[in-house]
C-alpha cells in the first residue's frame, strides 16, 4: 500500500508547527478493522448418508426382469385433518434388495434430520410410472418378489385461515374477539414410501401409501 505523504508549509504569523500538526494528525490517521464470519454465519454443507451395504447391480437388475404380475396402488397425504390424493405424481419402484432395504429404513429414521441418499447406480435401477388424477398407480409385467414404492407428492393447498380482526366490548363490560377468514396458499412436498410383496406370477398385489401429518383422525380416514 502506498504511504500517504503530506507537505506542510508554515507561514510566519499563521500557526506554530506543533499546533498545526496536532490539528492535522487525527485526519491523517487511517484505522483498520479485522472482520471474520461468526459461527452462525458460516454455511454448513449437509452431510450425505449412504447405506453401508454394497449395491449389487446385477441382482437388482434381475429382480426387475419382466413377469406376469401386477402392482396396483393408491397414494395420498394428510394435512390439517384433510386427505389429499397424490394427483399426477411420479412413482418409482425399486427391488427390495439389502441395499434398498437399508436405504428405506435410514430414510424413515432420519426423516427431516439428515440427508439420506443412494448411489447413482442404485437410483437409476428402477421402474417409473405416474399416478392419475385419483392418486392411483399401476406397475405391470412384474415378477414375484418384494418391492419398495416411492411417490413424490408436491401440491399447493388453498386454505381459509382465521385472522384476528378486533375485540368488541358491550355495555356490561363483556368482551368478545372477532376473526375474519383470509385465504392462504400452503405448499406441501411429501415423500410417500411403502413396500409390497408379489407372491406369484399372475397375481395383482395392492399397495397403499400415505404420508404427511398422520394424526389419529387421519389414520381413521384411509386413502380411497
C-alpha positions as CSV (number, residue, x, y, z in Angstrom):
1,X,0.0,0.0,0.0
2,X,1.4,3.4,-1.0
3,X,2.1,5.6,2.0
4,X,0.3,8.9,2.4
5,X,2.7,11.9,2.4
6,X,1.6,15.5,3.2
7,X,3.8,18.5,2.9
8,X,3.1,21.4,5.4
9,X,4.5,24.9,4.7
10,X,4.3,27.3,7.6
11,X,3.9,30.9,7.0
12,X,5.1,33.4,9.6
13,X,2.4,34.6,12.0
14,X,-0.1,31.9,10.9
15,X,0.3,29.0,13.4
16,X,3.2,27.2,15.1
17,X,4.2,23.8,13.8
18,X,3.1,21.9,16.9
19,X,-0.4,23.3,16.9
20,X,-0.8,22.6,13.2
21,X,0.4,19.0,13.4
22,X,-2.0,18.4,16.3
23,X,-4.8,19.6,14.1
24,X,-3.8,17.5,11.1
25,X,-2.7,14.2,12.6
26,X,-6.2,12.9,13.5
27,X,-7.4,13.5,9.9
28,X,-4.3,11.6,8.6
29,X,-4.8,8.6,10.8
30,X,-6.0,5.5,8.9
31,X,-7.7,2.9,11.0
32,X,-8.1,-0.8,10.1
33,X,-10.7,-3.3,11.2
34,X,-10.4,-7.1,11.0
35,X,-13.6,-9.0,10.4
36,X,-14.5,-12.7,10.2
37,X,-17.8,-14.5,10.0
38,X,-19.4,-15.7,13.2
39,X,-20.1,-19.4,13.6
40,X,-23.8,-18.7,12.9
41,X,-23.0,-17.1,9.5
42,X,-20.8,-19.9,8.3
43,X,-22.7,-22.1,5.9
44,X,-22.6,-25.8,6.7
45,X,-22.9,-28.2,3.8
46,X,-25.3,-31.1,4.5
47,X,-23.7,-34.4,5.2
48,X,-24.9,-37.2,2.9
49,X,-25.5,-40.6,4.4
50,X,-25.3,-43.7,2.2
51,X,-26.3,-47.3,3.1
52,X,-23.4,-49.3,4.4
53,X,-24.5,-52.4,2.4
54,X,-22.8,-52.8,-1.0
55,X,-25.1,-52.3,-4.0
56,X,-25.4,-55.5,-6.2
57,X,-26.5,-54.1,-9.5
58,X,-26.8,-57.5,-11.2
59,X,-29.2,-58.8,-8.5
60,X,-31.2,-55.5,-8.6
61,X,-31.5,-55.6,-12.4
62,X,-32.6,-59.3,-12.4
63,X,-35.2,-58.5,-9.8
64,X,-36.8,-56.1,-12.2
65,X,-37.0,-58.6,-15.0
66,X,-40.4,-58.9,-16.7
67,X,-43.0,-61.2,-15.2
68,X,-46.8,-61.5,-15.4
69,X,-47.8,-60.0,-12.1
70,X,-49.3,-56.5,-11.4
71,X,-48.9,-54.0,-8.6
72,X,-51.8,-51.6,-8.1
73,X,-51.8,-48.8,-5.6
74,X,-53.2,-45.6,-4.2
75,X,-51.2,-42.7,-2.7
76,X,-52.3,-39.8,-0.5
77,X,-51.2,-37.5,2.3
78,X,-52.8,-35.8,5.2
79,X,-52.6,-32.1,6.3
80,X,-54.8,-30.2,8.6
81,X,-57.1,-33.1,9.1
82,X,-57.8,-33.4,5.4
83,X,-56.8,-36.0,2.9
84,X,-55.1,-35.2,-0.4
85,X,-54.7,-37.8,-3.1
86,X,-51.3,-37.7,-5.0
87,X,-52.5,-36.4,-8.3
88,X,-50.3,-36.9,-11.3
89,X,-47.2,-37.6,-9.1
90,X,-44.1,-39.6,-10.1
91,X,-43.9,-43.1,-8.7
92,X,-40.7,-45.2,-8.5
93,X,-40.4,-49.0,-8.0
94,X,-37.2,-50.5,-6.6
95,X,-36.4,-54.1,-5.8
96,X,-36.1,-54.7,-2.0
97,X,-32.5,-55.9,-2.0
98,X,-30.5,-55.4,1.2
99,X,-29.1,-52.1,-0.2
100,X,-32.6,-50.6,-0.8
101,X,-33.9,-52.0,2.4
102,X,-31.2,-50.2,4.4
103,X,-31.8,-47.0,2.5
104,X,-35.6,-47.1,3.2
105,X,-35.0,-47.7,7.0
106,X,-32.4,-44.9,7.1
107,X,-34.7,-42.6,5.2
108,X,-37.6,-43.2,7.7
109,X,-35.4,-42.9,10.8
110,X,-33.6,-39.7,9.7
111,X,-36.5,-38.0,8.0
112,X,-36.2,-34.2,8.4
113,X,-32.9,-34.6,10.3
114,X,-30.2,-35.9,7.9
115,X,-29.8,-36.3,4.2
116,X,-30.0,-39.9,3.2
117,X,-29.2,-40.7,-0.4
118,X,-28.4,-43.7,-2.6
119,X,-25.8,-44.2,-5.2
120,X,-26.5,-43.0,-8.7
121,X,-26.3,-46.6,-10.0
122,X,-28.9,-47.7,-7.4
123,X,-31.2,-44.7,-8.2
124,X,-31.1,-45.5,-11.9
125,X,-32.1,-49.1,-11.4
126,X,-35.8,-48.7,-11.1
127,X,-39.2,-48.7,-12.9
128,X,-41.1,-45.4,-13.3
129,X,-44.7,-44.6,-13.7
130,X,-47.2,-41.8,-12.7
131,X,-50.4,-41.6,-10.7
132,X,-53.7,-40.5,-12.3
133,X,-56.0,-37.7,-11.1
134,X,-57.3,-40.0,-8.4
135,X,-53.8,-40.9,-7.0
136,X,-53.9,-44.4,-8.5
137,X,-50.8,-46.1,-10.0
138,X,-50.0,-49.4,-11.7
139,X,-46.9,-51.4,-12.5
140,X,-47.5,-54.3,-14.9
141,X,-45.3,-57.2,-16.1
142,X,-43.7,-57.6,-12.6
143,X,-42.1,-60.8,-11.4
144,X,-42.7,-62.3,-7.9
145,X,-40.7,-60.6,-5.1
146,X,-40.7,-57.8,-2.6
147,X,-40.5,-54.2,-3.8
148,X,-40.2,-50.6,-2.4
149,X,-42.5,-48.0,-3.8
150,X,-41.8,-44.3,-3.6
151,X,-44.2,-41.5,-4.5
152,X,-43.1,-37.8,-4.6
153,X,-46.2,-35.6,-4.0
154,X,-45.9,-31.9,-4.4
155,X,-49.0,-29.6,-4.3
156,X,-50.4,-26.3,-3.1
157,X,-53.3,-26.3,-0.7
158,X,-55.8,-23.4,-0.6
159,X,-56.9,-22.9,3.0
160,X,-59.0,-20.2,4.8
161,X,-57.1,-19.1,7.9
162,X,-58.8,-17.2,10.7
163,X,-57.2,-13.8,11.4
164,X,-57.8,-11.7,14.5
165,X,-59.9,-8.7,13.5
166,X,-60.6,-7.0,16.8
167,X,-62.4,-7.1,20.2
168,X,-65.8,-5.8,21.0
169,X,-67.0,-4.8,24.5
170,X,-70.7,-4.5,25.4
171,X,-72.3,-2.2,28.0
172,X,-71.8,-4.8,30.7
173,X,-68.1,-5.0,30.1
174,X,-68.1,-8.4,28.4
175,X,-65.7,-8.7,25.6
176,X,-65.5,-11.0,22.6
177,X,-62.8,-11.4,19.9
178,X,-63.7,-11.3,16.3
179,X,-61.9,-13.1,13.4
180,X,-62.1,-12.9,9.7
181,X,-61.1,-15.6,7.2
182,X,-58.1,-15.0,5.0
183,X,-57.2,-17.2,2.0
184,X,-53.7,-18.7,2.2
185,X,-51.8,-20.9,-0.2
186,X,-49.7,-23.6,1.6
187,X,-47.1,-25.7,-0.3
188,X,-46.6,-29.3,0.6
189,X,-43.8,-31.7,-0.5
190,X,-44.3,-35.2,0.7
191,X,-42.3,-38.4,0.1
192,X,-44.5,-41.4,0.5
193,X,-42.6,-44.7,1.0
194,X,-44.1,-48.2,1.2
195,X,-43.4,-51.8,0.3
196,X,-45.4,-54.5,-1.4
197,X,-45.0,-58.3,-1.9
198,X,-45.8,-60.1,-5.1
199,X,-46.3,-63.7,-4.2
200,X,-46.6,-65.4,-7.5
201,X,-46.9,-64.9,-11.3
202,X,-50.2,-63.5,-12.4
203,X,-51.1,-62.0,-9.1
204,X,-52.5,-58.5,-8.6
205,X,-50.9,-57.1,-5.4
206,X,-52.3,-54.0,-3.7
207,X,-50.3,-51.1,-2.1
208,X,-51.5,-48.0,-0.2
209,X,-49.0,-45.3,0.5
210,X,-49.8,-42.5,2.9
211,X,-47.8,-39.6,4.4
212,X,-47.9,-36.0,5.6
213,X,-49.1,-35.4,9.2
214,X,-50.5,-38.8,10.2
215,X,-52.9,-37.8,13.1
216,X,-55.2,-40.3,14.7
217,X,-58.1,-38.8,12.7
218,X,-56.1,-39.2,9.6
219,X,-55.4,-42.9,10.3
220,X,-59.2,-43.4,10.6
221,X,-59.7,-41.9,7.1
222,X,-57.7,-44.2,4.8
223,X,-56.9,-43.3,1.2
224,X,-59.8,-44.1,-1.0
